[in-house]
Amino acid sequence: MSRYRTTGLFVLLAALWGSSFVATRAALSAVPPVLLAALRFDIAGMLMLWYAIVSTDRWRPSTRSGWIEVSVGGVLFVAAHHALLFIGQQYVTSAVASIIVSLDPVLAAVFSNLLLTTERLSWNEIVGICLGVFGTTFIANPTSRTLASADIRGVGFVFLAAGAFALGAVITKRYRTSIPAQSMQAWMMLIGAALLHAASVGLPNESLASVTWSPVALAALGYLSIVGAGGGYLIYFTLLDRIGPVQINLIGYVAPVFAALNGWVFLGEPITATMFFGFMTITIGFVIAKYDEIGEEVTRLRQFTLIRE
């Protein structure tokens, strides 16, 4: 995969997952949160399984290690992450939750240093990640009252959700088998969906009887399932194989930018000067974190220009 294609897929993934915030907000007005996540991955998992059957010669794991891989992904990526996140957001605001979730690349770096000998952070990457967290805080723009009133239960649940996602990325990278990405993704989603349904049954007000379907809710669920989960996770696992868990989890900094832009376009939410400052801080953080790669690319382009002249 070329450098430019990798960058393009990274930006596309940020756009897909950022726009999913708008779709989630629309769907949550009709469907309970954990049930929404379960239905989302029911649909996405079945579609991805069909895609795996028609596009690969191995549509399911054929070894014990393969089943362990998809089971771990189903537990961490799908079930634990979404259940903990949605439960946590009952106790804290979206602003506080987004700041905690932005710790994904930090947690991925910690887990990578413990489990992956090939994944080590340089000083410029550490500085860039810190600036990313700082910029995300400005985009979320929580008030002092919001932070002071944050329920410790909610903070704990959301932090565990971020940890589950980061740990899932690192473990998947370390124990990656040869099963095709679409097959792996399909079974992760189906296993995770089953666990989410089980969790939904045990929660109050989580039943199909409480759902009030509307064209908007159906469209939102379709977008979340097909585009956000199906297409998004396929890109995610493709990039995970390419650039590793720390780099791909930097998506947590870029997605809020697209979320804010989509909120402005579709929901009329204002983009404030504080949010713009956050965008610029994230951009600077990325430049610092990717300084070596950017320098190599500039040198390559200069050499190409000289050859043409």
DRENTI-563639 format. One record per residue (C-alpha): residue in one letter; x negated, y negated, z. Coordinates in nm, 4 decimals, padded with zeros to 6 digits. Layout:
<rec type="A" c1="X" c2="Y" c3="Z"/>
...
//
This chain:
<rec type="M" c1="00.0000" c2="00.0000" c3="00.0000"/>
<rec type="S" c1="-00.1486" c2="-00.3346" c3="-00.1026"/>
<rec type="R" c1="-00.2144" c2="-00.6170" c3="00.1434"/>
<rec type="Y" c1="00.0494" c2="-00.8358" c3="-00.0248"/>
<rec type="R" c1="00.3106" c2="-00.5615" c3="-00.0170"/>
<rec type="T" c1="00.2434" c2="-00.5063" c3="00.3525"/>
<rec type="T" c1="00.2904" c2="-00.8769" c3="00.4218"/>
<rec type="G" c1="00.6059" c2="-00.8856" c3="00.2120"/>
<rec type="L" c1="00.7566" c2="-00.5877" c3="00.3942"/>
<rec type="F" c1="00.6693" c2="-00.7434" c3="00.7303"/>
<rec type="V" c1="00.8501" c2="-01.0671" c3="00.6412"/>
<rec type="L" c1="01.1453" c2="-00.8736" c3="00.4965"/>
<rec type="L" c1="01.1760" c2="-00.6690" c3="00.8162"/>
<rec type="A" c1="01.1711" c2="-00.9865" c3="01.0254"/>
<rec type="A" c1="01.4482" c2="-01.1302" c3="00.8074"/>
<rec type="L" c1="01.6615" c2="-00.8145" c3="00.8314"/>
<rec type="W" c1="01.6272" c2="-00.7795" c3="01.2084"/>
<rec type="G" c1="01.6600" c2="-01.1535" c3="01.2658"/>
<rec type="S" c1="01.9872" c2="-01.1675" c3="01.0708"/>
<rec type="S" c1="02.1113" c2="-00.8666" c3="01.2681"/>
<rec type="F" c1="02.1568" c2="-01.0954" c3="01.5706"/>
<rec type="V" c1="02.4380" c2="-01.2743" c3="01.3869"/>
<rec type="A" c1="02.6002" c2="-00.9441" c3="01.2874"/>
<rec type="T" c1="02.5673" c2="-00.8106" c3="01.6420"/>
<rec type="R" c1="02.7378" c2="-01.1161" c3="01.7855"/>
<rec type="A" c1="03.0263" c2="-01.0705" c3="01.5437"/>
<rec type="A" c1="03.0596" c2="-00.6968" c3="01.6154"/>
<rec type="L" c1="03.0418" c2="-00.7322" c3="01.9948"/>
<rec type="S" c1="03.3640" c2="-00.9324" c3="01.9896"/>
<rec type="A" c1="03.5415" c2="-00.6098" c3="01.8920"/>
<rec type="V" c1="03.3278" c2="-00.3140" c3="02.0056"/>
<rec type="P" c1="03.1743" c2="-00.2402" c3="02.3507"/>
<rec type="P" c1="02.7930" c2="-00.2739" c3="02.3375"/>
<rec type="V" c1="02.6663" c2="00.0817" c3="02.3975"/>
<rec type="L" c1="02.9438" c2="00.2288" c3="02.1832"/>
<rec type="L" c1="02.8492" c2="-00.0209" c3="01.9118"/>
<rec type="A" c1="02.4891" c2="00.1036" c3="01.9214"/>
<rec type="A" c1="02.6078" c2="00.4660" c3="01.9081"/>
<rec type="L" c1="02.8374" c2="00.4047" c3="01.6100"/>
<rec type="R" c1="02.5637" c2="00.2069" c3="01.4372"/>
<rec type="F" c1="02.3212" c2="00.4970" c3="01.4530"/>
<rec type="D" c1="02.5911" c2="00.7540" c3="01.3688"/>
<rec type="I" c1="02.6377" c2="00.5819" c3="01.0347"/>
<rec type="A" c1="02.2715" c2="00.4989" c3="00.9767"/>
<rec type="G" c1="02.1591" c2="00.8503" c3="01.0743"/>
<rec type="M" c1="02.4035" c2="01.0251" c3="00.8401"/>
<rec type="L" c1="02.3133" c2="00.7961" c3="00.5494"/>
<rec type="M" c1="01.9418" c2="00.8432" c3="00.6119"/>
<rec type="L" c1="01.9872" c2="01.2195" c3="00.6360"/>
<rec type="W" c1="02.1603" c2="01.2188" c3="00.2964"/>
<rec type="Y" c1="01.8756" c2="01.0080" c3="00.1573"/>
<rec type="A" c1="01.6196" c2="01.2494" c3="00.3016"/>
<rec type="I" c1="01.7970" c2="01.5508" c3="00.1475"/>
<rec type="V" c1="01.8039" c2="01.4013" c3="-00.2041"/>
<rec type="S" c1="01.4600" c2="01.2351" c3="-00.1966"/>
<rec type="T" c1="01.2300" c2="01.4786" c3="-00.0130"/>
<rec type="D" c1="01.1574" c2="01.8493" c3="-00.0030"/>
<rec type="R" c1="01.1662" c2="01.8488" c3="00.3799"/>
<rec type="W" c1="01.4870" c2="01.6969" c3="00.5099"/>
<rec type="R" c1="01.4408" c2="01.8314" c3="00.8628"/>
<rec type="P" c1="01.1471" c2="01.9154" c3="01.0920"/>
<rec type="S" c1="01.0173" c2="02.2659" c3="01.0348"/>
<rec type="T" c1="00.7751" c2="02.2876" c3="01.3279"/>
<rec type="R" c1="00.7941" c2="02.2487" c3="01.7034"/>
<rec type="S" c1="00.5723" c2="01.9391" c3="01.6905"/>
<rec type="G" c1="00.8054" c2="01.7852" c3="01.4324"/>
<rec type="W" c1="01.1101" c2="01.8341" c3="01.6560"/>
<rec type="I" c1="00.9174" c2="01.6898" c3="01.9509"/>
<rec type="E" c1="00.8297" c2="01.3844" c3="01.7399"/>
<rec type="V" c1="01.1895" c2="01.3090" c3="01.6381"/>
<rec type="S" c1="01.3181" c2="01.3847" c3="01.9882"/>
<rec type="V" c1="01.0741" c2="01.1411" c3="02.1488"/>
<rec type="G" c1="01.1683" c2="00.8776" c3="01.8899"/>
<rec type="G" c1="01.5388" c2="00.9387" c3="01.9428"/>
<rec type="V" c1="01.5014" c2="00.8995" c3="02.3183"/>
<rec type="L" c1="01.2702" c2="00.5950" c3="02.3180"/>
<rec type="F" c1="01.3358" c2="00.4008" c3="01.9947"/>
<rec type="V" c1="01.7112" c2="00.4506" c3="01.9741"/>
<rec type="A" c1="01.8753" c2="00.5634" c3="02.2977"/>
<rec type="A" c1="01.6618" c2="00.4205" c3="02.5793"/>
<rec type="H" c1="01.5790" c2="00.0927" c3="02.4066"/>
<rec type="H" c1="01.9350" c2="00.0054" c3="02.3053"/>
<rec type="A" c1="02.1111" c2="00.1365" c3="02.6163"/>
<rec type="L" c1="01.8731" c2="-00.0443" c3="02.8537"/>
<rec type="L" c1="01.8831" c2="-00.3629" c3="02.6456"/>
<rec type="F" c1="02.2616" c2="-00.3803" c3="02.6274"/>
<rec type="I" c1="02.3037" c2="-00.2949" c3="02.9963"/>
<rec type="G" c1="02.0430" c2="-00.5545" c3="03.0908"/>
<rec type="Q" c1="02.2121" c2="-00.8259" c3="02.8881"/>
<rec type="Q" c1="02.5167" c2="-00.7909" c3="03.1112"/>
<rec type="Y" c1="02.3101" c2="-00.9522" c3="03.3882"/>
<rec type="V" c1="02.0858" c2="-01.2029" c3="03.2064"/>
<rec type="T" c1="02.1334" c2="-01.4504" c3="02.9236"/>
<rec type="S" c1="02.0192" c2="-01.3862" c3="02.5681"/>
<rec type="A" c1="01.7487" c2="-01.6510" c3="02.6177"/>
<rec type="V" c1="01.5951" c2="-01.4681" c3="02.9133"/>
<rec type="A" c1="01.6320" c2="-01.1323" c3="02.7365"/>
<rec type="S" c1="01.4576" c2="-01.2583" c3="02.4224"/>
<rec type="I" c1="01.1582" c2="-01.3771" c3="02.6247"/>
<rec type="I" c1="01.1234" c2="-01.0373" c3="02.7927"/>
<rec type="V" c1="01.1626" c2="-00.8510" c3="02.4606"/>
<rec type="S" c1="00.8881" c2="-01.0707" c3="02.3124"/>
<rec type="L" c1="00.6490" c2="-00.8828" c3="02.5424"/>
<rec type="D" c1="00.6752" c2="-00.5852" c3="02.3023"/>
<rec type="P" c1="00.3339" c2="-00.6415" c3="02.1373"/>
<rec type="V" c1="00.1727" c2="-00.6983" c3="02.4780"/>
<rec type="L" c1="00.3147" c2="-00.3715" c3="02.6085"/>
<rec type="A" c1="00.2205" c2="-00.1965" c3="02.2830"/>
<rec type="A" c1="-00.1357" c2="-00.3211" c3="02.3274"/>
<rec type="V" c1="-00.1464" c2="-00.1833" c3="02.6831"/>
<rec type="F" c1="-00.0114" c2="00.1559" c3="02.5770"/>
<rec type="S" c1="-00.2430" c2="00.1628" c3="02.2739"/>
<rec type="N" c1="-00.5485" c2="00.1020" c3="02.4880"/>
<rec type="L" c1="-00.4426" c2="00.3921" c3="02.7079"/>
<rec type="L" c1="-00.3382" c2="00.6382" c3="02.4367"/>
<rec type="L" c1="-00.5050" c2="00.5343" c3="02.1094"/>
<rec type="T" c1="-00.8832" c2="00.5120" c3="02.0893"/>
<rec type="T" c1="-00.8646" c2="00.3382" c3="01.7487"/>
<rec type="E" c1="-00.6320" c2="00.0572" c3="01.8607"/>
<rec type="R" c1="-00.8205" c2="-00.2155" c3="02.0462"/>
<rec type="L" c1="-00.7429" c2="-00.5859" c3="02.0583"/>
<rec type="S" c1="-00.9968" c2="-00.8522" c3="01.9674"/>
<rec type="W" c1="-01.0082" c2="-01.1829" c3="02.1543"/>
<rec type="N" c1="-00.8431" c2="-01.3746" c3="01.8715"/>
<rec type="E" c1="-00.5582" c2="-01.1195" c3="01.8682"/>
<rec type="I" c1="-00.5117" c2="-01.1613" c3="02.2445"/>
<rec type="V" c1="-00.4959" c2="-01.5405" c3="02.2088"/>
<rec type="G" c1="-00.2560" c2="-01.5107" c3="01.9141"/>
<rec type="I" c1="-00.0227" c2="-01.2782" c3="02.1056"/>
<rec type="C" c1="-00.0193" c2="-01.5140" c3="02.4050"/>
<rec type="L" c1="00.0728" c2="-01.8046" c3="02.1773"/>
<rec type="G" c1="00.3467" c2="-01.5882" c3="02.0272"/>
<rec type="V" c1="00.5006" c2="-01.5297" c3="02.3703"/>
<rec type="F" c1="00.4712" c2="-01.9033" c3="02.4418"/>
<rec type="G" c1="00.6407" c2="-01.9938" c3="02.1126"/>
<rec type="T" c1="00.9198" c2="-01.7411" c3="02.1648"/>
<rec type="T" c1="00.9911" c2="-01.9016" c3="02.5012"/>
<rec type="F" c1="01.0416" c2="-02.2379" c3="02.3312"/>
<rec type="I" c1="01.2751" c2="-02.0868" c3="02.0708"/>
<rec type="A" c1="01.4816" c2="-01.9193" c3="02.3437"/>
<rec type="N" c1="01.4762" c2="-02.2515" c3="02.5324"/>
<rec type="P" c1="01.6031" c2="-02.1260" c3="02.8680"/>
<rec type="T" c1="01.6946" c2="-02.3853" c3="03.1312"/>
<rec type="S" c1="01.5564" c2="-02.3833" c3="03.4835"/>
<rec type="R" c1="01.9030" c2="-02.2870" c3="03.6066"/>
<rec type="T" c1="01.9137" c2="-01.9936" c3="03.3626"/>
<rec type="L" c1="01.5768" c2="-01.8645" c3="03.4777"/>
<rec type="A" c1="01.6591" c2="-01.9147" c3="03.8457"/>
<rec type="S" c1="01.9891" c2="-01.7311" c3="03.8135"/>
<rec type="A" c1="01.8466" c2="-01.4347" c3="03.6198"/>
<rec type="D" c1="01.9520" c2="-01.1156" c3="03.7958"/>
<rec type="I" c1="01.6543" c2="-00.8974" c3="03.8831"/>
<rec type="R" c1="01.8540" c2="-00.5938" c3="03.7658"/>
<rec type="G" c1="01.8920" c2="-00.7432" c3="03.4199"/>
<rec type="V" c1="01.5262" c2="-00.8420" c3="03.4015"/>
<rec type="G" c1="01.4270" c2="-00.4897" c3="03.4984"/>
<rec type="F" c1="01.6559" c2="-00.3210" c3="03.2450"/>
<rec type="V" c1="01.5445" c2="-00.5450" c3="02.9559"/>
<rec type="F" c1="01.1783" c2="-00.5027" c3="03.0486"/>
<rec type="L" c1="01.2235" c2="-00.1247" c3="03.0460"/>
<rec type="A" c1="01.3952" c2="-00.1569" c3="02.7055"/>
<rec type="A" c1="01.0930" c2="-00.3421" c3="02.5669"/>
<rec type="G" c1="00.8619" c2="-00.0853" c3="02.7233"/>
<rec type="A" c1="01.0570" c2="00.2043" c3="02.5698"/>
<rec type="F" c1="01.0280" c2="00.0558" c3="02.2219"/>
<rec type="A" c1="00.6555" c2="-00.0210" c3="02.2565"/>
<rec type="L" c1="00.5792" c2="00.3234" c3="02.4023"/>
<rec type="G" c1="00.7804" c2="00.4872" c3="02.1241"/>
<rec type="A" c1="00.5689" c2="00.3108" c3="01.8621"/>
<rec type="V" c1="00.2421" c2="00.4197" c3="02.0223"/>
<rec type="I" c1="00.3452" c2="00.7819" c3="02.0802"/>
<rec type="T" c1="00.4842" c2="00.8103" c3="01.7253"/>
<rec type="K" c1="00.1557" c2="00.6777" c3="01.5886"/>
<rec type="R" c1="-00.0531" c2="00.9158" c3="01.7986"/>
<rec type="Y" c1="00.1499" c2="01.2317" c3="01.7365"/>
<rec type="R" c1="00.2674" c2="01.1536" c3="01.3828"/>
<rec type="T" c1="00.3306" c2="01.4733" c3="01.1854"/>
<rec type="S" c1="00.3564" c2="01.5146" c3="00.8102"/>
<rec type="I" c1="00.7362" c2="01.5001" c3="00.8058"/>
<rec type="P" c1="00.8562" c2="01.2321" c3="00.5577"/>
<rec type="A" c1="00.9494" c2="00.8985" c3="00.7135"/>
<rec type="Q" c1="01.3122" c2="00.9138" c3="00.6001"/>
<rec type="S" c1="01.3590" c2="01.2631" c3="00.7478"/>
<rec type="M" c1="01.1934" c2="01.1600" c3="01.0728"/>
<rec type="Q" c1="01.4062" c2="00.8473" c3="01.0906"/>
<rec type="A" c1="01.7325" c2="01.0347" c3="01.0216"/>
<rec type="W" c1="01.6854" c2="01.2832" c3="01.3040"/>
<rec type="M" c1="01.5639" c2="01.0168" c3="01.5469"/>
<rec type="M" c1="01.8826" c2="00.8212" c3="01.4802"/>
<rec type="L" c1="02.1136" c2="01.1205" c3="01.5113"/>
<rec type="I" c1="01.9523" c2="01.2365" c3="01.8363"/>
<rec type="G" c1="01.9564" c2="00.8820" c3="01.9726"/>
<rec type="A" c1="02.3199" c2="00.8318" c3="01.8689"/>
<rec type="A" c1="02.4239" c2="01.1474" c3="02.0562"/>
<rec type="L" c1="02.2498" c2="01.0227" c3="02.3706"/>
<rec type="L" c1="02.4114" c2="00.6785" c3="02.3339"/>
<rec type="H" c1="02.7554" c2="00.8392" c3="02.3043"/>
<rec type="A" c1="02.6844" c2="01.0327" c3="02.6234"/>
<rec type="A" c1="02.5825" c2="00.7107" c3="02.8012"/>
<rec type="S" c1="02.8878" c2="00.5284" c3="02.6654"/>
<rec type="V" c1="03.1236" c2="00.7883" c3="02.8134"/>
<rec type="G" c1="02.9860" c2="00.7178" c3="03.1599"/>
<rec type="L" c1="03.0283" c2="00.3395" c3="03.1394"/>
<rec type="P" c1="03.3472" c2="00.1431" c3="03.2155"/>
<rec type="N" c1="03.5390" c2="-00.0099" c3="02.9223"/>
<rec type="E" c1="03.3367" c2="00.1977" c3="02.6751"/>
<rec type="S" c1="03.5905" c2="00.3864" c3="02.4659"/>
<rec type="L" c1="03.7243" c2="00.3865" c3="02.1114"/>
<rec type="A" c1="04.0615" c2="00.2849" c3="02.2550"/>
<rec type="S" c1="03.9121" c2="-00.0492" c3="02.3593"/>
<rec type="V" c1="03.7920" c2="-00.1298" c3="02.0063"/>
<rec type="T" c1="03.9845" c2="-00.3978" c3="01.8162"/>
<rec type="W" c1="03.8831" c2="-00.3493" c3="01.4542"/>
<rec type="S" c1="03.8894" c2="-00.6412" c3="01.2122"/>
<rec type="P" c1="03.7391" c2="-00.7018" c3="00.8655"/>
<rec type="V" c1="03.4620" c2="-00.9095" c3="01.0254"/>
<rec type="A" c1="03.3799" c2="-00.6390" c3="01.2817"/>
<rec type="L" c1="03.3752" c2="-00.3674" c3="01.0144"/>
<rec type="A" c1="03.1497" c2="-00.5775" c3="00.7909"/>
<rec type="A" c1="02.9183" c2="-00.6494" c3="01.0828"/>
<rec type="L" c1="02.8979" c2="-00.2799" c3="01.1766"/>
<rec type="G" c1="02.8264" c2="-00.1936" c3="00.8137"/>
<rec type="Y" c1="02.5446" c2="-00.4473" c3="00.7970"/>
<rec type="L" c1="02.3943" c2="-00.3318" c3="01.1268"/>
<rec type="S" c1="02.4091" c2="00.0332" c3="01.0211"/>
<rec type="I" c1="02.3020" c2="00.0208" c3="00.6563"/>
<rec type="V" c1="02.0756" c2="-00.2848" c3="00.6401"/>
<rec type="G" c1="01.9523" c2="-00.3457" c3="00.9954"/>
<rec type="A" c1="01.9093" c2="00.0156" c3="01.1087"/>
<rec type="G" c1="01.8797" c2="00.2122" c3="00.7829"/>
<rec type="G" c1="01.6640" c2="-00.0218" c3="00.5771"/>
<rec type="G" c1="01.5006" c2="-00.1912" c3="00.8758"/>
<rec type="Y" c1="01.3752" c2="00.1219" c3="01.0492"/>
<rec type="L" c1="01.2545" c2="00.2722" c3="00.7218"/>
<rec type="I" c1="01.0386" c2="-00.0371" c3="00.6677"/>
<rec type="Y" c1="00.9322" c2="-00.0306" c3="01.0339"/>
<rec type="F" c1="00.8021" c2="00.3271" c3="01.0222"/>
<rec type="T" c1="00.6334" c2="00.2630" c3="00.6872"/>
<rec type="L" c1="00.4464" c2="-00.0316" c3="00.8400"/>
<rec type="L" c1="00.3771" c2="00.1596" c3="01.1618"/>
<rec type="D" c1="00.1803" c2="00.4150" c3="00.9597"/>
<rec type="R" c1="00.0035" c2="00.1314" c3="00.7764"/>
<rec type="I" c1="-00.0905" c2="-00.1275" c3="01.0413"/>
<rec type="G" c1="-00.0368" c2="00.0403" c3="01.3795"/>
<rec type="P" c1="00.1892" c2="-00.0225" c3="01.6798"/>
<rec type="V" c1="00.0384" c2="-00.3488" c3="01.8060"/>
<rec type="Q" c1="00.0497" c2="-00.5308" c3="01.4725"/>
<rec type="I" c1="00.3972" c2="-00.4114" c3="01.3731"/>
<rec type="N" c1="00.5437" c2="-00.5071" c3="01.7115"/>
<rec type="L" c1="00.4445" c2="-00.8670" c3="01.6363"/>
<rec type="I" c1="00.7740" c2="-00.8558" c3="01.4472"/>
<rec type="G" c1="00.9272" c2="-00.9537" c3="01.7805"/>
<rec type="Y" c1="00.7857" c2="-01.3044" c3="01.7299"/>
<rec type="V" c1="00.8968" c2="-01.3565" c3="01.3715"/>
<rec type="A" c1="01.2486" c2="-01.2119" c3="01.3988"/>
<rec type="P" c1="01.3696" c2="-01.4910" c3="01.6346"/>
<rec type="V" c1="01.2724" c2="-01.7465" c3="01.3693"/>
<rec type="F" c1="01.5060" c2="-01.5800" c3="01.1194"/>
<rec type="A" c1="01.7674" c2="-01.5368" c3="01.3905"/>
<rec type="A" c1="01.7641" c2="-01.9112" c3="01.4555"/>
<rec type="L" c1="01.7826" c2="-01.9898" c3="01.0835"/>
<rec type="N" c1="02.0748" c2="-01.7511" c3="01.0354"/>
<rec type="G" c1="02.2481" c2="-01.8966" c3="01.3389"/>
<rec type="W" c1="02.2097" c2="-02.2417" c3="01.1844"/>
<rec type="V" c1="02.3399" c2="-02.1313" c3="00.8426"/>
<rec type="F" c1="02.6262" c2="-01.9012" c3="00.9464"/>
<rec type="L" c1="02.7225" c2="-02.0147" c3="01.2963"/>
<rec type="G" c1="02.6360" c2="-02.3834" c3="01.2833"/>
<rec type="E" c1="02.3900" c2="-02.3532" c3="01.5717"/>
<rec type="P" c1="02.1476" c2="-02.6493" c3="01.5765"/>
<rec type="I" c1="01.7718" c2="-02.6180" c3="01.5301"/>
<rec type="T" c1="01.6233" c2="-02.8494" c3="01.7893"/>
<rec type="A" c1="01.2830" c2="-03.0157" c3="01.8083"/>
<rec type="T" c1="01.1916" c2="-02.7709" c3="02.0859"/>
<rec type="M" c1="01.2735" c2="-02.4756" c3="01.8620"/>
<rec type="F" c1="01.0676" c2="-02.6264" c3="01.5781"/>
<rec type="F" c1="00.7742" c2="-02.6598" c3="01.8182"/>
<rec type="G" c1="00.8214" c2="-02.2919" c3="01.9036"/>
<rec type="F" c1="00.8157" c2="-02.1997" c3="01.5333"/>
<rec type="M" c1="00.4900" c2="-02.3894" c3="01.4834"/>
<rec type="T" c1="00.3335" c2="-02.2325" c3="01.7931"/>
<rec type="I" c1="00.4181" c2="-01.8832" c3="01.6653"/>
<rec type="T" c1="00.2690" c2="-01.9727" c3="01.3254"/>
<rec type="I" c1="-00.0548" c2="-02.0911" c3="01.4874"/>
<rec type="G" c1="-00.0621" c2="-01.7758" c3="01.6980"/>
<rec type="F" c1="-00.0300" c2="-01.5612" c3="01.3867"/>
<rec type="V" c1="-00.3087" c2="-01.7475" c3="01.2108"/>
<rec type="I" c1="-00.5374" c2="-01.6951" c3="01.5107"/>
<rec type="A" c1="-00.4413" c2="-01.3281" c3="01.5507"/>
<rec type="K" c1="-00.4930" c2="-01.2652" c3="01.1790"/>
<rec type="Y" c1="-00.7972" c2="-01.4926" c3="01.1441"/>
<rec type="D" c1="-01.0293" c2="-01.2180" c3="01.0196"/>
<rec type="E" c1="-00.7800" c2="-01.0889" c3="00.7620"/>
<rec type="I" c1="-00.7015" c2="-01.4415" c3="00.6403"/>
<rec type="G" c1="-01.0726" c2="-01.5187" c3="00.6089"/>
<rec type="E" c1="-01.1286" c2="-01.2038" c3="00.4030"/>
<rec type="E" c1="-00.8377" c2="-01.2939" c3="00.1756"/>
<rec type="V" c1="-00.9629" c2="-01.6503" c3="00.1231"/>
<rec type="T" c1="-01.3076" c2="-01.5157" c3="00.0319"/>
<rec type="R" c1="-01.1533" c2="-01.2656" c3="-00.2098"/>
<rec type="L" c1="-00.9475" c2="-01.5368" c3="-00.3805"/>
<rec type="R" c1="-01.2542" c2="-01.7632" c3="-00.4128"/>
<rec type="Q" c1="-01.4556" c2="-01.4843" c3="-00.5716"/>
<rec type="F" c1="-01.1685" c2="-01.4099" c3="-00.8107"/>
<rec type="T" c1="-01.1498" c2="-01.7790" c3="-00.9073"/>
<rec type="L" c1="-01.5252" c2="-01.7957" c3="-00.9720"/>
<rec type="I" c1="-01.5122" c2="-01.4840" c3="-01.1903"/>
<rec type="R" c1="-01.2321" c2="-01.6326" c3="-01.4018"/>
<rec type="E" c1="-01.4256" c2="-01.9574" c3="-01.4429"/>
//
